């Protein structure tokens, strides 16, 4: 279902039953989404769209997948408990998806934001960029954070402050660590 404007869904909740909700660039959807299938995808092909309504689930844990090359911003305290997969573009969590059993960021996709996520795994070729693009901003992982070999951890850095991640569980880096720096750059990073 293509969502072309902020009022495209009228009022009330939207129940997905194996659906693709395709957000146009620049829109904000306030309607709650109730996931009632084993395959619901939220798509932003280009640009940025915002989902303000709570994403919940019916009839047990339900998965959610972010697809398309654009950015989707989730601003609510979402309550679905199934896994979250970021297959394309960026998922920007400003609210919470901490109840999701596992957030997986696949090759070519990114997870960013200043909100709260649950257990998170960044696959090879995936990117984790805590904060909102401003040094000093952060995201919180309520659980464990794991990076596969080839995954990227992208932070904004200034001489006195950097974007960062708060992790309540363990943080695991698989593979090598590299730190590309511009000339005359100062980095003061706390240990993991």
C-alpha positions, -999 to 999 in steps of 0.1 A, spaced: 0 0 0 15 33 -11 12 62 14 14 94 -5 4 119 22 1 123 60 -36 115 59 -34 85 35 -46 61 61 -74 82 75 -79 76 112 -75 45 134 -50 17 134 -37 -2 103 -36 -40 106 -10 -56 83 -15 -91 70 16 -97 50 17 -62 37 43 -37 24 36 -2 36 54 21 11 60 56 25 65 86 2 94 110 9 86 136 35 54 121 50 46 115 87 21 88 96 4 91 130 -17 60 127 -8 30 149 3 -2 130 -8 -36 142 13 -64 128 -7 -96 122 14 -116 98 48 -133 96 59 -109 69 54 -71 72 76 -46 54 79 -9 59 94 7 27 109 41 20 124 41 -15 141 75 -12 143 104 12 129 102 47 95 93 62 84 91 98 62 66 116 48 84 147 21 58 155 29 29 178 39 -3 160 24 -33 180 14 -69 172 -15 -92 173 -15 -130 180 21 -134 192 55 -122 183 55 -107 148 85 -97 126 91 -63 110 114 -55 81 126 -21 69 132 -22 31 141 4 4 170 28 1 154 56 21 153 64 58 124 55 81 122 73 115 103 55 143 94 80 170 70 60 193 76 36 221 68 6 199 56 -27 216 60 -55 190 82 -83 202 92 -101 170 125 -96 153 134 -64 134 154 -67 102 169 -37 84 174 -49 48 178 -16 30 183 21 37 183 33 73 161 27 103 163 58 126 151 49 161 141 80 180 116 62 202 120 26 212 120 -8 197 135 -24 228 108 -50 230 119 -64 196 136 -98 202 165 -90 179 175 -61 156 195 -73 126 211 -48 102 220 -65 69 246 -56 42 240 -22 28 216 -11 55 221 11 86 207 16 121 209 50 137 191 72 162 189 85 197 163 61 210 163 26 226 168 -7 209 170 -43 222 196 -70 213 213 -59 181 235 -76 155 252 -57 127 260 -81 98 290 -78 75 285 -48 53 259 -33 77 263 0 95 256 11 131 257 49 135 246 59 171 231 93 177 216 119 153 247 129 134 259 153 162 289 145 184 277 138 219 244 122 209 238 85 216 216 55 212 209 29 240 211 -9 234 190 -26 261 207 -60 258 237 -71 237 254 -55 207 273 -77 183 293 -67 151 302 -94 126 334 -91 107 331 -64 81 304 -45 99 308 -7 104 305 14 135 302 50 124 305 79 149 306 116 147 338 129 164 349 164 176 381 169 197 361 170 230 331 148 223 319 119 201 287 101 194 284 69 215 264 38 224 252 28 258 250 -10 260 234 -27 291 247 -61 281 278 -71 262 294 -55 231 312 -79 208 334 -70 179 342 -98 154 371 -93 131 394 -64 129 391 -28 141 401 1 118 401 38 125 404 59 94 413 95 104 418 128 87 451 146 93 454 164 126 424 146 141 423 140 179 404 110 192 398 103 229 376 71 230 366 54 262 372 16 263 343 -7 254 
